């Protein structure tokens, strides 16, 4: 006979010639000849050295254990004293009762939605997060949920989590804010074959998420092409001068043309405009020459107009002086006053015709 003692927090399994016989708990026990004992800590998981199927045939031993069976498509979240401890994968797991308060939450991985009562704080735990797919939809976005290439529903802003399995999950997002699309440096030919570059812009907003993301591929690129074609169509019907004079009209025409087609993309066009019309090198030089010639011609017209007005004014003055002797005398005095500002001393005879004498003095005669 052999005496053994099992301390608190321990349990012993008795074997005879390698075969399991019984379980002994806290206290002093006697073992028969040929019997051996294996001691286990009740605070730790039970990993037996023999088949669990054999051990669980003993109802007394089975009553001392939590037997956790995890299927291939399952996970079990294990808690010790209400604190998360780890994740149990497929297989059989044994834990001792009595000392530690265990809790187990079963998760069905064959579905995608997280319907189990799982604390959100665990989603950031690595052991749990590696079994989860997470998608972020910003406050200014909407998204469509596609499961196994089938549209399911439209998602608003928030964080969405799904169990990770063989099911394919995709999320396509669209920005719901007012957006701006620019067509920069678009080279075009006008009606009179002038080569120009146009910088064009449009402001738009996604109004139908399903239509934009599901019924159309790359709706932004399609909108870009629609604008390109519309601009080309209108610019080609104007000469360069007409184009420069009617930029706003062209932008409005493009807006009216594109807005209906844009609705088919799930997009509403809010505004369009031509930012810049840029002339190429040769065309810029020619336009500068034309502008200079126009300004010179305008300057010549103004000069001729002023000369004509001045001559007409002189003629009217001469007529008045001829008809009014007093006015003639006043004009004589005006000339004398102007000359006096320039010359220190002037001598004239008093025979009457001061203007004639002044003319003789300044002409050198």
Legacy VTK file of the C-alpha trace (Angstrom):
# vtk DataFile Version 3.0
C-alpha trace
ASCII
DATASET POLYDATA
POINTS 365 float
0.000 0.000 0.000
1.111 3.520 -0.708
-0.216 6.725 0.826
-0.608 9.894 -1.304
-1.956 13.319 -0.516
-3.911 15.577 -2.859
-3.610 19.244 -1.907
-6.284 21.886 -2.371
-6.621 23.016 -5.970
-5.384 19.655 -7.225
-6.964 16.456 -8.463
-5.451 13.019 -9.062
-6.082 10.338 -11.672
-5.219 6.808 -10.587
-3.895 4.294 -13.144
-3.052 0.593 -12.877
-0.708 -0.845 -15.438
-1.508 2.152 -17.692
-5.267 1.820 -17.459
-7.376 4.557 -15.907
-9.111 3.452 -12.696
-10.527 6.410 -10.784
-10.246 10.031 -9.734
-9.275 11.190 -6.261
-9.782 14.683 -4.824
-8.357 16.741 -1.950
-7.187 14.654 1.006
-5.079 11.577 1.867
-5.532 8.385 -0.131
-4.054 4.881 -0.223
-2.926 3.292 -3.463
-2.789 -0.462 -4.000
0.272 -2.239 -5.258
0.866 -1.414 -8.928
-1.241 1.741 -8.925
0.190 5.138 -9.987
-1.212 8.630 -9.830
-1.080 11.724 -12.070
-1.852 15.038 -10.406
-3.468 17.994 -12.214
-3.902 21.675 -11.335
-7.582 22.691 -11.209
-6.721 26.250 -12.325
-5.402 25.045 -15.683
-6.850 23.349 -18.712
-6.911 19.554 -18.567
-4.612 17.869 -21.088
-4.748 14.132 -20.285
-2.084 11.674 -21.319
-4.660 9.096 -22.404
-7.708 9.185 -24.667
-10.418 11.553 -23.459
-13.035 9.163 -24.794
-11.859 6.580 -22.227
-11.742 9.104 -19.380
-15.197 10.532 -20.072
-16.751 7.111 -19.650
-16.245 7.731 -15.922
-19.265 9.815 -14.925
-17.558 10.876 -11.698
-14.655 12.365 -13.672
-16.961 13.831 -16.291
-18.914 15.701 -13.614
-15.702 17.442 -12.583
-15.041 18.809 -16.079
-16.281 21.380 -18.568
-16.271 19.525 -21.855
-16.205 22.050 -24.709
-16.820 20.551 -28.149
-15.948 22.972 -30.990
-17.020 22.066 -34.518
-15.067 22.886 -37.670
-17.263 25.900 -38.494
-17.266 27.243 -34.948
-15.205 29.260 -32.517
-15.577 29.481 -28.765
-14.620 32.589 -26.821
-13.398 31.489 -23.414
-13.677 33.619 -20.273
-12.096 33.071 -16.874
-13.807 34.812 -13.980
-15.671 36.954 -16.566
-12.411 38.094 -18.225
-11.602 37.120 -21.793
-8.912 34.463 -21.873
-8.674 33.185 -25.428
-10.249 31.562 -28.466
-10.894 27.821 -28.732
-10.782 26.354 -32.234
-12.210 23.084 -33.523
-11.698 20.075 -31.268
-12.446 18.954 -27.708
-11.272 21.095 -24.805
-11.430 20.127 -21.106
-11.369 22.425 -18.068
-11.722 21.635 -14.392
-14.728 22.845 -12.462
-14.756 24.240 -8.947
-11.786 26.582 -8.750
-12.110 28.893 -11.787
-15.407 30.321 -13.036
-15.324 29.586 -16.765
-17.617 31.012 -19.429
-17.918 29.992 -23.073
-19.502 31.878 -25.991
-20.065 29.841 -29.158
-19.616 31.545 -32.519
-21.036 30.162 -35.763
-18.494 30.941 -38.476
-20.709 29.601 -41.249
-22.606 32.925 -41.226
-21.186 36.390 -41.821
-23.190 38.551 -39.417
-22.040 38.871 -35.804
-25.233 38.113 -33.898
-23.563 36.753 -30.760
-23.433 38.853 -27.614
-19.782 39.871 -27.908
-18.338 42.928 -26.192
-17.133 45.433 -28.824
-13.895 45.839 -26.897
-12.938 42.312 -27.960
-13.037 43.261 -31.647
-9.651 44.964 -31.218
-8.140 41.933 -29.478
-5.792 40.191 -31.901
-7.025 36.688 -31.081
-10.575 37.723 -31.994
-9.880 40.307 -34.714
-8.139 37.795 -36.966
-11.478 36.032 -37.341
-13.293 39.271 -38.241
-13.521 41.398 -41.390
-14.035 45.095 -40.682
-15.125 47.846 -43.089
-15.200 51.594 -42.420
-17.741 53.915 -44.063
-16.931 57.581 -43.389
-19.501 60.135 -42.245
-19.659 61.653 -45.761
-19.928 58.298 -47.555
-22.472 55.639 -48.435
-21.647 52.092 -49.464
-23.246 49.041 -51.044
-22.792 45.613 -49.439
-22.163 42.795 -51.899
-22.134 39.192 -50.607
-20.999 36.453 -53.005
-21.376 38.995 -55.852
-25.004 39.707 -54.934
-26.157 43.157 -53.791
-27.601 42.946 -50.270
-28.203 46.485 -48.989
-26.926 50.052 -48.798
-24.866 51.023 -45.773
-24.678 54.405 -44.085
-21.673 55.736 -42.189
-20.173 53.547 -39.471
-17.985 50.501 -38.819
-19.240 47.136 -40.057
-17.814 43.798 -38.925
-18.417 40.307 -40.286
-17.085 36.884 -39.371
-14.260 35.773 -41.609
-15.123 32.669 -43.638
-15.300 31.470 -47.239
-18.137 33.854 -48.075
-16.987 36.743 -50.282
-17.866 40.181 -48.923
-17.243 43.385 -50.841
-18.105 46.969 -50.000
-18.098 49.715 -52.640
-18.182 53.290 -51.336
-19.200 56.631 -52.837
-18.423 60.125 -51.572
-21.738 61.942 -51.028
-20.238 65.433 -50.734
-20.258 68.053 -53.486
-17.320 67.156 -55.722
-15.405 68.922 -58.482
-14.087 67.387 -61.682
-11.584 69.267 -63.835
-10.620 68.770 -67.471
-7.232 70.445 -67.751
-5.354 71.342 -70.930
-7.916 69.866 -73.337
-6.599 70.569 -76.893
-9.364 71.487 -79.336
-9.831 72.912 -82.839
-12.220 75.817 -83.383
-14.365 76.263 -86.493
-11.642 78.415 -88.095
-8.991 75.722 -87.331
-7.374 77.582 -84.443
-5.735 75.269 -81.892
-6.580 76.097 -78.293
-6.395 74.476 -74.875
-9.346 74.712 -72.501
-9.449 74.205 -68.739
-12.993 73.184 -67.870
-14.570 72.293 -64.535
-17.843 70.873 -63.247
-19.303 70.497 -59.781
-21.437 67.432 -59.148
-22.901 65.229 -56.449
-23.755 61.520 -56.235
-27.513 61.193 -55.699
-28.156 57.484 -56.381
-25.522 55.222 -54.815
-26.901 51.968 -56.229
-27.030 53.343 -59.773
-23.567 54.905 -59.535
-21.816 51.842 -58.084
-23.835 48.866 -59.358
-25.185 49.907 -62.746
-22.128 51.839 -63.900
-18.434 51.090 -63.861
-16.187 54.027 -62.909
-18.971 56.610 -62.994
-16.422 59.422 -62.499
-14.507 58.410 -65.636
-17.740 58.192 -67.591
-18.732 61.681 -66.443
-15.289 62.934 -67.509
-15.759 61.480 -71.016
-19.261 62.953 -71.300
-17.859 66.399 -70.556
-14.992 65.944 -73.011
-17.310 65.008 -75.868
-19.755 67.813 -75.108
-16.961 70.413 -75.027
-15.534 69.176 -78.323
-18.952 69.257 -79.939
-19.628 72.891 -79.016
-16.142 74.355 -79.456
-15.966 72.998 -83.009
-18.976 75.089 -84.017
-17.442 78.442 -82.965
-14.665 80.531 -84.469
-11.935 81.655 -82.093
-13.399 85.143 -81.724
-16.888 83.742 -81.126
-15.519 81.311 -78.569
-13.772 84.049 -76.595
-16.935 86.154 -76.620
-19.332 83.310 -75.688
-17.508 81.303 -73.022
-20.441 81.479 -70.614
-22.909 80.367 -73.282
-20.756 77.367 -74.169
-20.465 76.358 -70.516
-24.255 76.570 -70.132
-24.784 74.533 -73.290
-22.422 71.829 -72.012
-24.299 71.827 -68.693
-27.670 71.304 -70.404
-26.265 68.522 -72.573
-24.498 66.600 -69.829
-26.967 66.823 -66.943
-29.468 64.345 -68.427
-26.790 61.768 -69.218
-25.240 62.272 -65.793
-28.506 61.250 -64.120
-28.099 57.826 -65.725
-24.814 57.566 -63.810
-26.539 58.362 -60.507
-24.934 61.816 -60.520
-26.386 65.328 -60.502
-24.354 68.003 -62.288
-24.631 71.238 -60.309
-22.495 73.686 -62.268
-20.067 73.912 -65.189
-17.681 76.563 -66.431
-14.684 77.365 -68.599
-11.812 78.378 -66.364
-9.240 79.302 -69.042
-8.882 79.432 -72.824
-5.175 79.096 -73.622
-3.773 79.864 -77.067
-0.840 77.840 -78.422
2.500 79.565 -79.146
1.971 80.560 -82.803
-1.667 81.442 -82.310
-0.798 83.582 -79.306
1.715 85.593 -81.361
-0.813 86.099 -84.154
-3.499 87.214 -81.720
-1.065 89.654 -80.123
-0.304 91.136 -83.544
-4.026 91.431 -84.326
-4.629 93.087 -80.970
-1.804 95.585 -81.523
-3.128 96.401 -85.011
-6.651 96.870 -83.655
-5.444 99.178 -80.895
-3.354 101.221 -83.365
-6.338 101.556 -85.659
-8.512 102.641 -82.725
-5.836 105.162 -81.693
-5.687 106.604 -85.246
-9.470 106.961 -85.346
-9.445 108.787 -82.022
-6.588 111.056 -83.186
-8.414 111.946 -86.402
-11.624 112.573 -84.484
-9.848 114.933 -82.075
-8.068 116.759 -84.913
-11.347 117.253 -86.706
-12.999 118.553 -83.563
-10.071 120.904 -82.933
-10.166 122.277 -86.489
-13.901 122.779 -86.282
-13.447 124.640 -83.007
-10.785 126.906 -84.546
-13.013 127.627 -87.519
-15.890 128.582 -85.264
-13.600 130.845 -83.248
-12.297 132.551 -86.403
-15.831 133.220 -87.602
-16.794 134.769 -84.293
-13.678 136.958 -84.237
-14.339 138.102 -87.788
-17.861 139.112 -86.887
-17.047 140.735 -83.518
-14.217 143.291 -83.256
-14.335 143.305 -79.472
-13.768 139.541 -79.415
-10.771 140.064 -81.719
-9.329 142.608 -79.281
-9.801 140.193 -76.390
-7.919 137.557 -78.354
-5.099 140.065 -78.887
-4.890 140.609 -75.136
-4.865 136.830 -74.527
-1.879 136.455 -76.839
-0.069 139.327 -75.129
-0.676 137.716 -71.714
0.699 134.358 -72.856
3.760 135.963 -74.461
4.429 138.076 -71.383
4.850 134.872 -69.347
7.725 133.810 -71.599
9.478 137.076 -72.592
10.916 139.790 -70.400
10.206 142.874 -72.650
8.139 143.425 -75.841
7.822 146.748 -77.759
4.916 147.301 -80.150
3.781 150.378 -82.077
0.429 151.929 -81.300
-0.986 151.875 -84.793
-3.694 149.359 -83.893
-2.937 145.888 -85.251
-1.160 144.280 -82.284
-1.659 140.695 -83.529
-0.042 141.487 -86.856
2.924 143.159 -85.174
3.399 140.205 -82.822
3.290 137.887 -85.792
6.049 139.889 -87.510
8.151 139.849 -84.325
7.981 136.053 -83.849
8.341 135.182 -87.540
11.604 137.167 -87.711
10.339 139.501 -90.396
LINES 1 366
365 0 1 2 3 4 5 6 7 8 9 10 11 12 13 14 15 16 17 18 19 20 21 22 23 24 25 26 27 28 29 30 31 32 33 34 35 36 37 38 39 40 41 42 43 44 45 46 47 48 49 50 51 52 53 54 55 56 57 58 59 60 61 62 63 64 65 66 67 68 69 70 71 72 73 74 75 76 77 78 79 80 81 82 83 84 85 86 87 88 89 90 91 92 93 94 95 96 97 98 99 100 101 102 103 104 105 106 107 108 109 110 111 112 113 114 115 116 117 118 119 120 121 122 123 124 125 126 127 128 129 130 131 132 133 134 135 136 137 138 139 140 141 142 143 144 145 146 147 148 149 150 151 152 153 154 155 156 157 158 159 160 161 162 163 164 165 166 167 168 169 170 171 172 173 174 175 176 177 178 179 180 181 182 183 184 185 186 187 188 189 190 191 192 193 194 195 196 197 198 199 200 201 202 203 204 205 206 207 208 209 210 211 212 213 214 215 216 217 218 219 220 221 222 223 224 225 226 227 228 229 230 231 232 233 234 235 236 237 238 239 240 241 242 243 244 245 246 247 248 249 250 251 252 253 254 255 256 257 258 259 260 261 262 263 264 265 266 267 268 269 270 271 272 273 274 275 276 277 278 279 280 281 282 283 284 285 286 287 288 289 290 291 292 293 294 295 296 297 298 299 300 301 302 303 304 305 306 307 308 309 310 311 312 313 314 315 316 317 318 319 320 321 322 323 324 325 326 327 328 329 330 331 332 333 334 335 336 337 338 339 340 341 342 343 344 345 346 347 348 349 350 351 352 353 354 355 356 357 358 359 360 361 362 363 364
